[in-house]
């Protein structure tokens, strides 16, 4: 394997390819943001490993040939200048790749994260009937529902959830001016007499 084998011609996952409002789960979205820096880390580490192996080979040749290290004074001016130039070029290339990766991540964050988000808090008491639409006066981008007692979910029930605009589940979904709770065998989001709190993002 040579240094060129570690060249990055294109990142596997570009953040700029994501839609303006990603619908990926949080863990997949985080993985997308980390994928390019991870590729860069692996490539730089690979270059470092190759450089270490090369250094070890050169040291072995030096010991076999000279019995000691080669001082800079032993090199011709042309060779010393060439080695300095290559070292500088490798360093600049690595820095440029790091800058490009960071710039890409910043641009992606600027596009994916809203510049402004208003949060509205509310509460409702379950009626036990479905479907049930709660009107809040605007169409939210996302809604978080939480049970008063902090219940989330178990194998037979869902008490808390996250809704995203444009992504409907079997038991809830965002609609015009609010959100709707649907009848579903595991849904307890409108459990009769239970109190729920919600946060709506505008």
Steps between C-alpha positions, in 0.01 A plus 500: 500500500630847412421853613276551196276212611378723783393781269140614551344581164145531631330458836255210517227709662476870421290700744401734219310212336254492790164676454448836673283325758659157558260227609773261615499370857733691733764223512519479118519880468786509753676221309472706179666800667780280635562291186717749307729589795529126571610435140752783531625362833551155351681642197732717711566209737578282199749758372658515847528121509659492155741775604595303813567188294701701250696662781579160648619371162717807444651467848581136426671595174693778673619269777602231250677750279643762733471346843335817622251766388542724199548861598349772287849616418560165325228571242546706190331840499266387220388187689457686829288764326291232326433317828402824671263586216333157512456519876346846468272383217371202704434725798316758288292232329390352833413846632302581186301177529423574864387854412275373219342237726438756774360751253264235363374413848443866586309561177289191558417608852403847379261343248359225722453689825226764490620854556203561726263266678205592722383252762146476632407303811157349563312228683199279439307230683435171324143418396551144383340570160676495161581667274550815702632822348644770724503844339781731611457787250791416268650206313803390703826369359531255788307402812620319812238336722581382850293322765457693827659217700798473265384175337652446157421153362511130571434183302125565488454877514626835372453791743742757353613577147664737253320614186666659197329694225445283195558174688183325624510197728226248575404683818556872437584760241526876441205655317399852404490722812580219741548126535281188504508192721388182322363174632770237514535188711808631684398864523433649844547859385133576570454265794178592675558729799880513457670840482752575227733789426621600155760729346426625147776654286391766258 
